[in-house]
């Protein structure tokens, strides 16, 4: 059985029971909710008595919970040189 475990460093890793852990192996982890996720073992932190505690490759996560959108204050604005005579008016002309 493979499950998530908090490492001493504060990062998340996996606890591998029964099967030998190998660096670079892709393992399927079952969450408490029953959902499964694939993780890659980057380092074996410790092992003994048929259990290995392993670090996993951290994936970059986008925060904010807005589906990757820019925060409102950083949203790019349309840029027009001069007035909007050749394009639909963006409201910049007043």
N, C-alpha and C positions, 0 to 999 in steps of 0.2 A: 504494500500500500504506500502511496506517495501523497503527502499532504504538505501544506505551507507551514513554515515555522519562522519565528522571528530570530534573527542571529544576534550575537553579542554586539555587533557593530551597529545594530539598529535597522539594518536592511532586511528585506524578506528573502528567505531561502526556502528550500524544500527538505523534508525529512523522508528519506527513502528506507523502507523496511522490507527485508527479505531479499530483494534483488541487489546485486552488487552495483554500486554507483560508479560511473565512468565520466570523467571530464569530457565535455563536448556532446554527451548524449542528450537527446531530446526525450523528455519524459512527459507523460500526461498526468496532470495533477487534478484530483477531484476536490472541488470546494465543498464547504458545508452545505451549500444550497443544492448540491448534486451536479452543478455545472462543471464541465471539464475544460482545462486549458493546457496548452503545450508550453513547456519551459525548457531552456537549454542550461545544463549544468556547467558553470564556469570554474568552480573550485570545490574541492571536498574539504570542508572546514574541520570535521571530526567524524570519527566512526568507532564503533565498538558494539559487541553483542548483537550483530545483525542489523544495526541501524546506522545510517550515514546521514550527517547533516551537511547540506551542500548549499553553496552560494549559486545564484542564478544570474544570467545576463539580464540587466535591467533594460527595459524598453523605454524609449522616450514617451512621456505622457503629456498630452496637452491638457492644461488645466482650464478652469473657468466654467466648465459645464455648459458651454454655449454652442457646442457643435463645431468648434474651430473658427467661429466668427471673431472678428476683431471686437475688443471692448468698444463701447459706444464712443468714448473720447478719442480712440485711435483709428476709427474707421476712415479709410481713405475717401477723400472728397473728389468729386469730378473736377477736372482741371480743364479750363477753356482759356485760350489766349484771346483776349479782347472780349467782344460781346457774342451773344448766342445767335447771330444772324444766320449762320450756316447749319445750326444744330437745334434740336428742340430746346426750348428755354429751360434752364436749370434753376431759375429763380435768382440768379446772381445780378440781374440787371435792375432789380427793384421794382 
